[in-house]
C-alpha cells in the first residue's frame, strides 16, 4: 500500500475451509472473530460459528449427548454441512443458484456473519479503514461471497 504498517488500518477476511476476520489497527491485530477455539465467529464448512452456549445443556438434557459428542458435532457436523449437507462453497453456491432452499439458507447465514463482523470491526476502527483484504479459497475465488 506504500505506507508503513503502523499507518495501516484494515479488515482481513480469511474465507476458506477455516474462516475468520481480523481488525487491524496501526498494523496490529486488535480483534478477531475467533476466541479460545475456532468455534466462535463465522460459520465454517463444518464448524458452527457463533452459537448460544446453552446448546450444551439442551443437547445433554434433551438428546442425552455427552460432552465429547457435542464437541464432535459442533466441530465436524455443524456449520454449512449441518445447514445444507455440503461443505464445499462452490457446490453450495451452485445448488443455491439451482434453487435449493437449504443451500440458499447456508449462503445467507454465511454472508450474514461476514457482514455482521465487517460492521462491528468497521465501527471498532472508527471508520478509518485503508483496506479490505481477502484470502483463502472462498475469499480469493468467489465474487458472489
Phi, psi and omega in degrees: 000358178075020181228155172296143183301333179294345180257007186251128169246132183210163170239123184252128181248110172260108185238106180200218177297327167253160181213134175203161177230141179233140172263127183243122179239127181052040176080004181236141177291126180246348178198153179212160180282344180268157179240233178296323178231170177284003179293325178284150175108221185289148168297138180237179180306319180236349181264143189291331188076196182307128181209149179297124180300340179293350180302327179302309182295322179297314181291326177293311186282322185267326183252357179057036180273148176276165177303317179295321178295317180296315179301317180297313181298314182294330181268332190238342183233008180264209176057214181301320179300318179292330181281314189235357179085009181226151181247345186263119184300328178298315179293321181296314179295320179297314179294323177298314179296333179278355174110002179292119181293322179296320179289323175298318178298316179301316179296316180298316180294318179300310181293323178302315179298318179298313180297320181299312181288326175301312178301311182298315183287326176299316178295317180300326179270011177056033178076358181268083183238121180276333185202150166251125186245129181243133176220173182086163184303316180284317182298324181268335191249353184242104179291331180295314179290000000 
